[in-house]
Every structure is written in structure tokens, then in C-alpha cells.
Amino acid sequence: MSVSLRYYSSSDTYVKLTELVTSVNWSGETTQASRSCKVSMSNTTNGTTKAVNIEVGKDVRLYVDGDEIFRGVIFNTEIASDGSFSFTAYDYNYYLTKNMDSMKFVKQKASQIIRTICSKYGISAGTIDDTGYVIPKLILRDKTLYDMIMIALTETRKKTGKVFMLGNEKGKLVLRERKSQVKRLIIKDGSNLLSASYSESIEDLRNSVRITGKSGEESKGVTVSDSASTKKYGLMREKEHESEKSVAQLMPIANALLKELNKVARESNIDALGEKSIISGKMVQVSEKMTGISGGFYVITDSHTFEPNGLHSMSITVSKTLELNELEYEPPEEPEKTMASGGASNDKATDVVNLARSFKGKVRYVFGGKSIANGTGDCSGFTYYVFKKATGKDIGHGTSAQIRKGKQVSKASAQAGDLVFFQGTYRSGVSHVGIVTRPGFCVSLASSGCQEHSYTTGYWAGHYMEIRRVI
């Protein structure tokens, strides 16, 4: 196996970095817009100066056995005094998450919508499979381009059952229908399997949901439960409040939330000898006796590591079901009449931030807890309490409910009093929420307590999801 890495200082001028590289990690997930390439290298030959001047915004390309498997843009770099250097690049689909817009589409297929977006933003497009279904109308306000595409593909899947996978090949956006994969790599003991692990958890399972509405939090509301799950695992109930919903409107919300939460979290992880064709969305055949991982699986996440000695290994997370980033379409509400002055809104935001900050170091994290005034609670319980106390506004219980409130704004447009959401901290999808105190910082209640922290650097930057304005 031969690996080659090229750094492009211009469109037609490149430098081979292969001799300087100590490790290359190439990875992706079915729920992410783009694939990434993380490179570690010794960027010096004499210990005092850089061997190559590598800049953010420049292209990098990765080749394995002569085939280009990655083309992307460097978004961050880091160098140490001993010349140790690293950078992270993302393929061109990453820009879909960096641009927000409002668009209206009438009687168009998802494939046509994608071509329209590509044309408007100057995005190079490759193969775009015909998605077939004509979507009657989509009004998309303040959405990233990626979310627009995901909403269109979700609508298509719901109507046709067809799954389409977004990708990027040699700098061009591609869309291909996910069809049955007959040929699969076999990963098994004594051959190419290095190690495996399997885990199950009911920590986050909820088999009963109670939601109250217009009649108040102390009213009966609606309750839905799964008796079989309750008998097997014990009663675990989620409580939420939707102050503007009638009982009739609450039932479908409760059923949808129960379906989402009433799941045993299962995870199968495989370490194996690398095969460059195995990326997220593909299928593999696995046979491992100790863990019981056996049969055909979808690859949900993949991480390929290339070492200078020629070793290529991969770590993959696999699942019996294909996990996709599906976004439901919610027709926008009619815009409310704006006030003559924004002062009242600003005052509310100030009240929210001041109250949130007053709890720093004073509240202990308890999953599902909502006793903030008594010193315990969880992240969404904290945000609910602060908004209710400071503004009288009910933003709902639980991150799944709160992320549906207000409107999404870009990270660059964040203001004090906005909600900032994070994903993948302990489960896939939205899993944590905080209150923006100033651009780049928020107060949130986590296992480490109630703290003010950055959401643009460190741990939380890696789990950042979106920001929503609710006041």
C-alpha cells in the first residue's frame, strides 16, 4: 500500500508532504455533511525552521495506491516549538454548513433543489441522481444549505422509501441513491479483525412520556407508555410541557417523543485492517464470537489511520439500521409584528444572562432533575427554569423540545440570551443545551456543574450543533 499527501499552495502548484507525515486520519459519519482528514507531521528538517509553510484555506489531497480518496480545505493548523505540526481539513461539503440562507422551492425534486443551491453558491456538482419525487412546496428560512438539502431528502424518503447519500468526490458534490450492496467486506476472527466491543445501555431510555399543554403543568395532559418496555426495564418517564398546545395536538408529539426515547442504546465497534472502500454508509459482514457481533451491518462512523510504516487500520461503528441525518420539514410561522424598539427584547436577554450567571458553581447536575432553585437539575431543566423565571417564557422541557423553539441563527450572529445546542455528548443527536452569555461563550449545567465556558474552542466546540433565538 502506498500513501501520498499533497499540499496545494495554488490550484496547480503542490508539495508532497508524505516524507514529513507521522500519521494520517481520514474519517466520516453518516450524520455529518463532510469527511475530514487530520494530519500529524514533523514540519522541520533542521529543528529551527519550517520545512513547508502550510496555510489555512489551502487545498490538500490524499492518495492511496494512486487513487484520490480525499480532497479538501485546511481549516485549522497547530505547531509546537519542536516542529510538531498538525492540521485538519474538510471536504468541500463542509461549506454547506457554513452558509445560511432563506429559500422557497415549489414543485421541485430534491435533486433539482440541490442543483439550484449549487448553482447559486458556485458549488461544483458531480453526479446527482434523480430523486424522482416532486416536493409540493418548501419554505426554508434561516437554514444552512446542508439542512435545506437534508430536509428535501427526508421528505423524499418519507414519500418514496428511497435513501440518497450525499458525498464529495474530487471536490465535487455528489448524490447517489443508496441501493442494495451485494458485495461486502468480510471482517472476522483470525483474519482481518483486530478487536471488537459491544455495549448496551438503558441510561437514556424513557418508556413513558407525559406532556401537559394549555391547561397548565398540573393538568392531566396526555401520557403514552410502552407496557412491554416498562415491564422489562421498569418505569422511566419523561415529562414535558407545551404551553401553546391543546390535548389533541399533544398526542402526536407524545407518541413521536416516546418512539425517539424508548430505545436501548446499542453500540458495536470494530477495529480491523484497513480497506479504503469501507466508509460510512457502506455495509460489511462481521463475525466475532465473544461479543456476538455477527451478520450484515451498516457502517455508521469510520476512522482510517495510515502510518508511515505502511500500516492501514480502521475503526468503525456498525449498526443493523442505517442512521441518517434526517430533518423534518416544519412550515414557518407567519412573521410576528415587530416592535418599534428592540429594547424590551434586549432587557429580557440581559435578565436571562444575569440569572443564568447567578447559578455558576451553585447547582449540582442530576440527570432529569428540575429543582434548580434547590440546587439540582440537568441542562434543559436549567435553561427552562432560567427562561421561565426571567421572562415568563415556556421553552419546553428536554433538549428535544427546546431545539424546536424559536429560529436558528448562525454562530456568527449569536447574541446574549440565545440557546446553544450540542450533540453527541452522551447520545447521538441533540444532547446538551446552554445559554449564550456573549459571542463564543455560554452558561450550561453539565456533570462538572454550572459553569460559563466557550462553545467555539475545546470540548464543546467539537460537539457544537446550532444556536436558536427564542426571545
C-alpha positions in Angstrom: 0.0 0.0 0.0 1.3 3.5 -0.9 0.0 6.7 0.6 0.7 10.1 -0.8 -0.3 13.5 0.6 -0.2 16.7 -1.4 -0.5 20.3 -0.2 -1.6 22.8 -2.9 -0.3 26.4 -2.4 -2.2 27.3 -5.6 -4.5 25.5 -8.0 -1.7 23.9 -9.9 1.3 24.0 -7.5 1.7 21.4 -4.9 4.3 20.0 -2.4 4.4 16.4 -1.4 4.2 16.1 2.4 4.5 12.3 2.6 8.1 12.2 3.9 7.2 14.6 6.8 4.0 12.9 7.9 3.8 10.8 11.1 0.1 9.9 10.9 -3.0 10.5 8.7 -6.5 10.0 10.0 -9.3 10.0 7.4 -12.9 9.8 8.8 -16.6 10.4 8.3 -20.1 9.7 9.7 -23.4 9.1 8.1 -24.9 12.1 10.1 -22.2 14.6 9.1 -22.0 16.8 6.0 -18.4 16.2 5.2 -15.4 13.9 5.7 -12.3 15.1 7.4 -8.6 14.5 7.1 -6.4 15.1 10.2 -2.6 15.0 9.6 0.3 14.9 12.1 3.8 15.6 10.8 7.2 16.8 11.7 7.3 20.1 9.8 11.1 20.7 10.1 14.3 19.2 8.8 16.7 21.2 10.9 14.8 21.8 14.2 14.7 25.6 13.8 12.6 26.4 10.7 9.5 25.1 9.0 10.0 22.7 6.2 6.8 23.7 4.5 4.7 26.8 5.1 1.2 25.4 5.4 -1.7 27.8 5.5 -5.4 27.6 6.4 -7.7 27.9 3.4 -5.4 25.9 1.1 -6.1 22.5 -0.6 -4.8 19.1 0.5 -5.3 15.8 -1.3 -4.8 12.3 -0.1 -4.0 9.4 -2.4 -3.9 5.6 -1.5 -2.4 3.3 -4.1 -2.7 6.1 -6.7 -6.4 6.7 -6.1 -7.5 10.1 -4.7 -9.7 9.4 -1.7 -9.9 12.9 -0.2 -9.8 16.5 -1.4 -10.5 19.3 1.0 -9.6 22.6 2.6 -7.4 23.1 5.6 -9.5 24.8 8.3 -7.0 24.8 11.3 -3.3 24.3 12.0 -1.2 23.9 15.1 2.6 23.9 15.5 4.8 23.3 18.5 8.3 24.6 19.2 9.9 21.3 18.3 8.4 21.4 14.8 5.5 19.0 15.6 2.7 20.2 13.3 -0.9 19.1 12.7 -3.8 20.3 10.6 -7.4 19.4 9.9 -9.0 19.6 6.5 -12.6 19.0 5.5 -14.0 18.1 2.1 -15.9 20.8 0.2 -19.3 19.7 1.5 -18.2 21.4 4.8 -19.1 24.7 3.2 -22.8 23.6 3.1 -22.7 24.0 6.9 -21.0 27.4 6.8 -23.6 29.2 4.7 -27.2 30.1 5.8 -30.0 31.4 3.6 -33.7 31.6 3.1 -35.2 29.9 0.0 -38.5 28.9 -1.4 -39.0 25.9 -3.6 -42.3 25.0 -5.4 -42.9 21.7 -7.2 -39.2 20.6 -7.3 -37.4 17.4 -6.7 -34.7 17.2 -4.1 -32.2 16.7 -6.9 -33.4 19.9 -8.5 -33.2 21.7 -5.2 -29.6 20.6 -4.8 -28.6 21.8 -8.3 -30.3 25.1 -7.6 -28.3 25.5 -4.4 -25.1 24.5 -6.1 -25.7 27.0 -8.9 -26.5 29.9 -6.6 -23.4 29.3 -4.4 -21.0 28.3 -7.1 -20.6 24.8 -5.7 -19.1 22.3 -8.2 -21.5 19.4 -8.7 -20.8 15.9 -10.0 -23.2 13.0 -10.3 -26.6 14.0 -8.9 -29.0 11.0 -9.1 -32.7 11.9 -9.9 -34.6 11.7 -6.7 -38.0 11.3 -8.5 -40.5 12.7 -6.1 -41.7 16.2 -6.7 -42.0 18.1 -3.4 -45.1 20.4 -3.5 -43.6 23.3 -1.5 -40.7 24.0 0.8 -40.3 27.4 2.5 -36.9 27.3 4.3 -35.9 30.3 6.4 -32.6 30.9 8.1 -31.3 27.4 7.3 -27.8 26.2 6.5 -27.5 24.9 2.9 -26.9 21.4 4.4 -30.1 21.5 6.4 -32.0 22.5 3.3 -30.7 19.5 1.4 -31.4 17.2 4.4 -35.0 18.4 4.7 -35.6 17.8 1.0 -34.0 14.3 1.1 -36.0 13.5 4.3 -39.3 14.5 2.5 -38.3 12.3 -0.4 -37.5 9.3 1.8 -40.8 9.6 3.6 -42.8 9.6 0.3 -40.8 7.0 -1.7 -38.7 5.0 0.8 -35.6 5.8 -1.2 -32.4 6.8 0.6 -29.9 9.1 -1.1 -26.4 9.7 0.2 -24.6 13.0 -0.1 -20.9 12.9 -0.7 -18.0 14.8 -2.3 -15.6 13.3 -4.9 -12.6 15.2 -6.2 -14.0 18.5 -5.0 -17.5 17.9 -6.5 -20.7 17.4 -4.6 -22.4 14.1 -5.5 -25.7 12.5 -4.6 -26.3 8.8 -5.1 -29.2 6.5 -4.3 -28.4 4.0 -1.6 -29.1 0.7 -3.2 -28.7 -2.9 -2.0 -25.0 -3.8 -1.6 -24.3 -7.3 -2.8 -20.6 -7.4 -2.4 -19.4 -6.8 1.2 -16.1 -6.9 3.0 -16.0 -9.8 5.5 -14.4 -9.0 8.8 -13.8 -12.0 11.1 -11.7 -13.5 13.8 -8.3 -14.8 12.8 -8.3 -12.9 9.6 -8.6 -9.1 9.4 -10.4 -8.4 12.7 -8.1 -6.8 15.3 -10.6 -6.2 18.2 -14.3 -5.7 18.8 -16.6 -4.4 21.5 -20.4 -4.3 22.1 -22.3 -2.3 24.6 -25.9 -1.9 25.7 -27.4 0.9 27.9 -30.8 1.9 29.2 -29.5 5.0 30.9 -31.3 7.3 28.5 -34.3 5.1 27.7 -37.7 6.5 28.5 -40.7 4.2 28.2 -43.4 6.6 29.2 -44.0 10.2 28.2 -46.3 12.7 29.8 -46.9 16.1 28.2 -49.1 18.9 29.5 -50.4 21.8 27.4 -52.6 24.9 27.5 -54.4 23.7 30.7 -51.2 24.1 32.7 -48.4 21.9 34.1 -50.6 20.4 36.8 -53.3 19.3 34.4 -53.7 15.7 33.3 -52.3 16.3 29.8 -51.6 13.2 27.8 -49.5 10.2 28.8 -48.3 7.4 26.5 -46.3 4.3 27.6 -44.9 1.1 26.3 -46.1 -1.6 28.7 -43.7 -4.3 27.5 -40.7 -2.0 27.9 -42.0 -0.9 31.4 -42.4 -4.5 32.5 -38.9 -5.4 31.3 -36.9 -2.3 32.4 -39.1 -0.6 34.9 -41.0 2.7 34.5 -38.9 5.6 33.3 -41.0 8.7 32.4 -40.2 11.9 30.5 -42.2 15.0 31.4 -42.5 17.9 29.1 -44.8 21.0 28.8 -46.1 22.6 25.6 -47.9 25.7 26.8 -49.5 26.5 23.4 -50.8 23.0 22.5 -54.2 21.5 23.0 -54.7 18.0 24.2 -55.4 16.8 20.7 -52.2 18.4 19.5 -50.2 16.9 22.3 -50.9 13.2 21.4 -48.8 13.0 18.2 -46.0 14.9 19.9 -46.0 12.4 22.8 -46.1 9.4 20.5 -43.2 10.8 18.5 -41.1 11.5 21.6 -41.8 8.1 23.0 -40.7 6.5 19.8 -37.5 8.5 19.9 -36.7 7.9 23.6 -37.9 4.3 24.1 -34.7 2.7 22.7 -32.0 0.5 24.2 -28.7 2.2 23.2 -26.6 -0.4 21.4 -23.1 0.2 20.0 -20.9 -2.2 18.1 -17.3 -1.1 17.5 -14.8 -2.9 15.2 -11.1 -2.4 14.8 -9.8 -4.1 11.7 -7.1 -4.0 9.0 -7.9 -1.1 6.7 -9.8 -1.2 3.5 -10.2 2.2 1.8 -13.6 1.4 0.3 -15.2 1.0 3.7 -16.7 4.3 4.6 -19.8 5.5 6.4 -23.0 4.3 4.6 -21.4 1.1 3.2 -22.1 -2.4 4.5 -19.8 -5.0 6.0 -20.2 -8.6 7.1 -18.9 -9.3 10.6 -18.2 -12.5 12.6 -16.9 -12.2 16.2 -17.7 -14.9 18.7 -17.0 -13.2 22.1 -19.1 -10.1 21.6 -21.7 -11.9 19.4 -21.4 -9.3 16.7 -22.5 -11.3 13.6 -24.2 -10.6 10.3 -24.5 -7.7 7.9 -24.1 -4.2 9.3 -24.2 -0.6 8.1 -21.1 1.4 8.8 -22.2 4.5 10.8 -18.8 6.0 11.5 -15.4 5.2 10.1 -11.9 6.3 11.0 -9.0 5.2 8.9 -5.4 5.6 10.2 -2.4 5.5 7.8 1.1 5.1 9.4 4.5 5.8 7.8 5.4 2.1 8.0 2.6 1.2 5.6 0.1 0.0 8.3 -3.5 0.9 7.5 -6.1 0.2 10.2 -9.7 1.3 10.6 -12.1 1.7 13.5 -15.8 1.5 12.5 -19.1 1.8 14.4 -21.7 -0.5 12.9 -25.4 -0.9 13.2 -28.2 -3.1 11.9 -30.0 0.1 10.7 -28.7 2.9 8.6 -28.6 6.1 10.8 -29.0 9.2 8.7 -29.2 12.9 9.5 -33.0 13.3 8.9 -34.6 16.7 9.3 -38.4 17.1 9.4 -39.9 20.0 7.5 -41.7 22.5 9.6 -43.6 25.1 7.6 -42.5 28.5 9.0 -44.9 30.5 11.1 -46.1 33.9 9.8 -43.7 36.5 11.0 -44.9 38.4 14.1 -45.3 42.1 14.1 -42.0 43.7 15.2 -41.9 46.2 18.0 -41.0 49.8 17.3 -38.0 49.3 19.6 -35.9 46.3 20.4 -35.3 47.5 23.9 -37.8 45.1 25.6 -36.2 42.1 23.9 -32.7 43.3 24.9 -33.8 43.7 28.5 -35.2 40.2 28.6 -31.9 38.8 27.2 -30.0 40.7 29.9 -32.3 39.3 32.6 -31.8 35.7 31.2 -28.0 36.1 31.2 -27.8 37.6 34.7 -30.0 34.9 36.2 -28.0 32.2 34.4 -24.7 33.5 35.7 -26.0 33.8 39.2 -26.1 30.0 39.4 -22.5 29.4 38.4 -20.9 27.0 40.8 -24.1 26.7 42.8 -26.1 23.9 41.0 -25.3 20.2 41.0 -26.0 18.1 37.9 -28.7 15.4 38.3 -30.0 13.8 35.1 -33.7 14.5 34.6 -33.6 16.9 37.6 -35.5 20.2 37.5 -35.1 21.5 41.1 -32.8 24.4 40.1 -33.9 26.6 42.9 -32.9 23.8 45.3 -29.6 23.3 43.7 -30.0 20.3 41.4 -31.0 19.7 37.8 -29.9 18.9 34.3 -29.0 21.1 31.3 -32.5 21.6 29.9 -34.1 21.9 33.3 -31.7 24.7 34.0 -32.5 26.6 30.7 -36.2 26.0 31.2 -36.0 27.4 34.8 -34.0 30.5 33.8 -36.2 31.5 30.9 -39.4 30.9 32.9 -38.1 32.9 35.8 -36.5 35.7 33.9 -39.0 36.2 31.1 -42.1 34.1 31.9 -41.5 32.3 28.6 -42.0 28.5 28.5 -39.3 26.9 26.2 -40.4 23.3 27.0 -38.7 20.5 28.9 -35.9 18.5 27.3 -33.4 19.3 24.6 -35.6 17.6 22.0 -38.4 20.1 22.8 -36.2 23.2 23.2 -34.4 22.8 19.9 -37.8 23.2 18.2 -38.3 26.6 19.7 -37.6 30.0 18.1 -35.5 30.2 15.0 -32.0 29.1 14.1 -29.3 31.7 13.8 -25.7 31.4 12.6 -22.8 31.1 15.1 -21.5 34.5 14.0 -24.9 36.1 14.7 -25.2 34.7 18.3 -26.4 37.1 20.9 -26.7 37.0 24.7 -29.9 35.1 25.6 -29.8 32.7 22.7 -29.8 29.0 23.3 -26.8 27.0 22.1 -27.2 23.3 21.5 -24.7 20.5 21.4 -24.8 16.9 20.0 -23.2 13.6 20.7 -22.1 14.2 24.3 -23.7 11.0 25.5 -26.1 10.1 22.7 -26.4 10.8 19.0 -28.3 13.9 18.1 -29.1 16.9 20.3 -27.9 16.1 23.9 -27.0 19.3 25.7 -28.0 23.0 25.9 -26.7 26.2 27.3 -27.5 29.9 27.3 -25.3 32.3 25.3 -23.8 35.0 27.6 -21.6 36.7 24.9 -20.4 35.6 21.5 -18.4 32.4 21.9 -19.4 31.7 25.5 -22.4 30.2 27.3 -23.5 29.1 30.8 -24.6 25.5 31.0 -25.2 22.8 33.6 -23.2 19.6 33.0 -21.7 16.9 35.0 -18.9 19.3 36.0 -21.5 21.7 37.5 -22.9 25.0 36.3 -20.1 26.9 34.5 -19.5 29.5 31.9 -17.5 28.1 29.1 -16.5 28.6 25.4 -18.5 26.8 22.7 -16.1 27.7 20.0 -13.0 26.0 21.4 -12.1 22.8 23.3 -14.5 20.0 24.1 -17.7 21.9 23.5 -16.6 23.1 20.1 -16.3 19.5 19.0 -19.9 18.9 19.9 -21.4 22.2 18.8 -24.7 21.8 16.9 -26.6 25.0 16.5 -27.9 28.2 18.0 -31.6 29.3 18.3 -33.1 32.6 19.2 -36.2 32.3 21.4 -36.6 35.9 22.7 
